[in-house]
């Protein structure tokens, strides 16, 4: 399996250099001349955990506003310029960060850097009530399409609200509430941007077919004059006890294709050995068709049509273990839940077999290699480790930490965390209102 390879061999000899501009912008460069492309990735240290009650959804709203024009690039120009140059682009928002990224033909790298600097430095001059109202409507529509009007669409939001108590910075999801989006004023938006969209609150990674010296010159030229901003409040404390202490449950009766059992378990924070051990445990239990839960529920018992167990890694709060089982027709959720608990208890007692351990480590290694294999994926990982853990170099050695975890550590974390008194449970019961045709489409 090649687990004896050096980190450099495994990550293809990748290296990264770090620089910091006078205004505080952190810059990470990684050369790779395999293909004539370059990726630009910009992480701002702001996500939904930085929002305050009554003003949720601002971080995600800004992800949209950043594509609405800046001083020298009106309207939809950012998209148009990048795509006309043969590039691709997007942005995403999470609990812990907002990121923007472009992958360009290498000779168009300067354009991407100029565009990112223009909106970091001058978005406020273009932000008006009309663009705010416009994008607020877009986000509300996104909420309807992706959350409110799709089967199981609000599951993530409901489980998050149960897993993190009221007042916790992760209690609400990045999409935000309709009421809060309506309440956000232009002044709220301007203040949010000034506070968080500053160079000293960002990490810029450029990866690919680049000349580092010339690239750094462009970064200095376009970003160097943007003033830093002091006074950003520290994110609110997100730590919680290791175990919830009791099981939280909610039954949702909705027009869904089938019964479902979903649960969120409280797991160790990202960046720890325990988090890597938990990731391996969930991979053995629910990561794909060779996993224990798939074998038990889908193959053997035939009580479920799908069973997965994945990990949402979080750095500023406990991570979540995400269980998702869709029931076969007529099967009661209680039967599935008993089988899940049986499997988890057995795993906590015995731990993984050597074969399971090897397969899970190989699976996580492959996923890591896949992320690092593209210039965009590598730029994103470098930003992630720089913003969340202070060191982009950790991205290049992440898999070594996973491969050093022992089966005893995996067994220990399962015994400590994968227990009924450490989960929020969501049970879906169909209303019976769906037609057979609709059920077929939703399945």
N, C-alpha and C positions, 0 to 999 in steps of 0.2 A: 504493500500500500504506500510505500515511500514515506512513512512517518519519520524516518531517520534523516530526511533531507534537511538542509539548513533553511532558515527563514528566507534567505536571499534566493535560494533555488526554488523554494515553493512559491514565492511571490514574484518569480521571474527576474530576480535581481533588481527589483524596484527600489528606488531611493527617493527621498523628498528633502528639499532644503527649505528653511524657514527664514522669513524676513519680517521686519516690522517698520511701517512708515512712522514718521514723526507724529501723525495724528492718531496713532494707535491701531491702524488697520494691520491685521496679521495676514501675511501672504505665505502660501505654501506652494512650491513649484516642484513638479515631478516630470522629468524628461522621459519620453518613450517615442522612439522614431519608427516603430513598427508600421504605422500607417499615417498618412498625411492629414491627421485630424488633431484638434485641440479642444479640450473641455474647460469651460469656465464654470466654477461653482461658488456661489456666495451664500454663506450661512449667516443669518442674523440671530443673535442670542435673544430671541423673543418668540414665545409660543403662547398657547392658551393659559399656561400656568402663571404667566405674568399679568393676566387680566384681573380686574377687580369685579366684585359682585355688582350687577347692574350694567356692566359694560363688557359682557362676554362677546366673543366673535370678532373683536377688532383686529386681532392678529391675522385671522383668515381673510377678513375684509381687505386688509392691506395687501395681501398676496394678489388680490384682484386689482386693487388700485394701482399697483406698481406696473401694470400693463396698460394703463389708461392715459399714458402720455406724461412727458416731463418737459423741461424748458425748451429743449431743442428737438424733441421727438413727439410731435402731437399725436393724439388719438391712439390708433392701433399700430403706430409706426414701429414699435419695438418688434412685434411679431413680423411685420411686413419686411423690415430690413434684414432680420436674421434669416427668414425663410428665403428671401430673394438671393441671399448669399450662399444658399445651400446648407444652412444650419437647421438645427432643431432646438426647441427651448420649452421650458415650463417653470412652474413654481409649485411648492407644496407647503402646507402648514401642519405642525404637529403640536403636542402638548409643550414641547421643549425648544422648538426652533422654527424659523421660516427660512426656506431655501429657494434660490433662483439659479437656473442653470441653462447653459447653452453648449451644444457640441457643434463645432464649426470646422469647415475645411481650414487647415492650418494657416493658410495665407489670409484668412479673414478673422484671425484672432483679435487683431487690434480693434475691429468694429465691435466685437462682443464686449471688450473691456470698456470701450468708450460708452457704449449703451448702458452698461451696469453703473458706471460712474455718474452718468448724466442723471439717472433716476435717483441714485443715492444722494447726489448733491443738490438736485433741483426739483424733486417731485412736488414740493410744497408750492412752488410758483405756479404749477399747473393744476393743483388740486382745488377744485371749486365745488360748490353745492351740487351742480348738475352731475359731475362725474361721481360724486359720493352717492347721490340718489340712484343713479344708473347702476352702479356696482352693488349697492345694497339690494336692489331688486334682483340682480343676477345671483347673488349669494342666497337670497330667500328662495329663489326658484331652484337653485342647486339643492337646498335643504329639502324642498318638497320632492324633487326627483330622486334623490339618493337616500333619503332617510324616511320621510313621512309617508310616501306613497309606494314603497316597494315592500314585498314580504320580508319580515324580520329586520326591516331597515333601521328601526330604533333600538335594536338589541344592544349594540355597542354603547349607545348613550345611556340606556337603562342600567346596564351592568356596571358601567363606570361610576354612575351616580350612587349605586349601592356599595361598590367596592371602596370608594373614597368618600368619607363622611361629608356631610354638609359643611361648607366653609373651607374644605381642603382645596388647595390650588388645582388638583386634578379631578375635582368633582364634576366639572363640566367639560364637554368635549370641544375641540377647536371650531366646530361649525357654529357654535353660539346659538342663542335663542332668538326667535322672531322678535320678541318684545325688546330685547336689548339692542338688536340691530336697528329697530325703529327708533329707539331712544338716542342712538349715537348722533351727536351734533358734529358740524364741521370743525368746531373748536376741539372737541374730543379727538377727532381724527388727526388734526394738526399736532396736538400735544403728544399723541401716541407716536407719531412719526418722528418728531424732534427727539423724543426720549430714546427710542430704540433703533432707529435707522441711521445710526451714526457710525463712522468708520471704526471707532474704538469699541463698538459692540458687534463687530463682524469679523469673519474669516473668509478670505478669498483664496481658493485653490485653482491653479491652472495646471492641467496635466495633458501630456501628449507630445506632438512633434513641435517642440518649442525651442527657441534659443533663450535660456534663462535670463541672460543679461539684458537682452533686448526686451523681453517680456517685463522684467522688473522696471525697465525704463518707461515703458508704456503705463504700467500700474502707477508709478510715481507721477507721471505726467497728468494722468486723468483723475486719479484719486487723491493725490498728495495735497491738493488745495482745499479739500472738503474739511470743514472744521469738525473737531471732536465735540462730544457733548457729555458734560459731567452731570451727575445727579440722577442717574438711573437707579430706581429702587431695587434692592436685592430681591430675588424671587422669594416668595413666602415659603416657610418651612414645609417640606413635604413628607418628612419621615413619619412612620406609623409603627405600632407594635408588629412583630413578625407574623402573628396570627390574629385573625379577626376576632376569634373567641366564641363566635356562634355563627350558625349558618343563616344567611339572609335569603329570602325567597320571594319571588313574585310570579304570579301566573297571569299570562297575557292571552286573552281570547281575541283572536284577530282572523281576518280572511287570509290565511296562509295555506300553502300547498300540503303541509303535513305537520304533525306534532314535532316538537323539537325540544331538546334539552341543551341549554347553554349555561356555562358557568365561568366565573372569573375567580381564580385562586390568587392570593397575595404571595408574591415571590420576592427573592432578594433583588436589591437594586443592581442595575447594570454596572459593569466595571469591577465586579467582585468575582472571586473564584466560585462562590456559591451561585451566582447568576449563570455562569458557564455550566455548572453542574446541573442546574435546573433546566437549562436549555437541552442538555443531553437527555435528561429524564423525560422531558416532553417529546423529544424526537423518538425515543424508544417507544413511548406509550401511544403517540398519536401523529407521528410525522410520516405520513404516506401509507401506502398499501401493505407494507411489510410490518407495520406497527401493531402493537398488542391490541389496542382498542379496535382497529379495523379488522384484525383477524377474529376477534371475539364477537363483535357486534354485527359486522357486515357479512363476514364469511361463515362463521360457525353458527351463531344464533339466528342470523338473518332478521334481527329486530330493527336494524338501521340500514338506511341506504347510503349513509356517509358518516364518518366519524373522524374528527381531527382534534389535535391538541397542540396549540402553538404558543409562542411566547412573545408578548409585547414588552420589549426591553425598555426600561425607563431609568434615567440617571438621577433624577431629583426626587423620586418617590419609589415605593415598592413597585417592581415589575408585575405584570399580570400573566397568569397562565390561562389561556383561552380555550375552553372546551366547547366544541360545537358538534352535536349529534342530531341528525335528521332521522326521524323514526320511519320505519316501514308502515304501510297502511294498517290501521286497526291496532297496532301495538301501543300499549300504555307506556307513558314516560316512566312510571315507577319501576317497571321491569328493566328498562334501560339503565336507570339510575342505580339500581341494585347491582347490575353487572359491572358498571363503571367502578362503583365503590369496591367491589370484589377484586377487580383487576388492580386498582390503586393500592389496596391493602396488601395484596400479594407482592406487588412490586416493592412497596416500602419495607416488607419483611425480607425479601430475597435479593432485591437489587437486580441490575441487568446481568444477563449472561455475557461471557466474553465476546460471543459473536454479535450480540446486540450492541455492546459497547463499541466494538470495532466499526460496525455498520453506522451507528449514530455519529461517531467522530468523523468517519469518511463523508457522511452526508453534510455535516456542518462545514467540513473542509472544502467540499465541492461548492457549496453555496458561497463561501468566502472567496474562493478562486474565481467564481463566476462574476462576483461583484468587482473584483480587482481587474478582471480581464478587459473591461471596457474603460476608456479614459473617463467617461462620465461617472461610472460607478466608483472608480478610484478617487476621483476628485471629491465625490460625496463622502466617502469614508474618511478621507484626510480631514475634511471640514468637521465631520461628526466628532472625531476624536479630539480635534483642537478645541471645539466649542464646549463639548460636554466633559472632557477629561483633561483639557489643558495641554495635550501632547499629540500632534498629528502622527508622530512616528508609531504610536500604538496601533494604528490601522494596519501597518505592514507586518505586525507580529501577533495579531489577534488570534489567529488559528493555533499558534503554538500554545497559548494559554488553554485553549479547549482540549488540545491533545495531551496536556499534562494532567487533566482531571482523572481521578481514579474512580473505579466502579463503587468503592465505599463512599466516596463523596456524593455520587449520584444517588445512592441508596439513602444516605443521611438526609439529603435535601428533600427527597420524596417523602420520607417518614415524617419530617418536621413540617412540611408545607402542604402536601397533597392529601388533606384531611377534610372531612365534611364540615368541621367547625372553622374552616379557613376559606370559605367560598361564598360568593353571591351567586344564586341560582335563578335562572329565568326559564320558565316552562311555557312553551307555546301550545295553545289548544286551538285548532281550527274552528271557525264559526260554522262551517258547513255551507257557507254561502257561495263558495267558488264552484264554477262549472267544471266538468271533467276536462274540457279543453284548456281552461285557465290553469288548472292544476298541472296539466302536462307541461305547459309553458314555464310555470314557476319552478318545477322540480329540478 
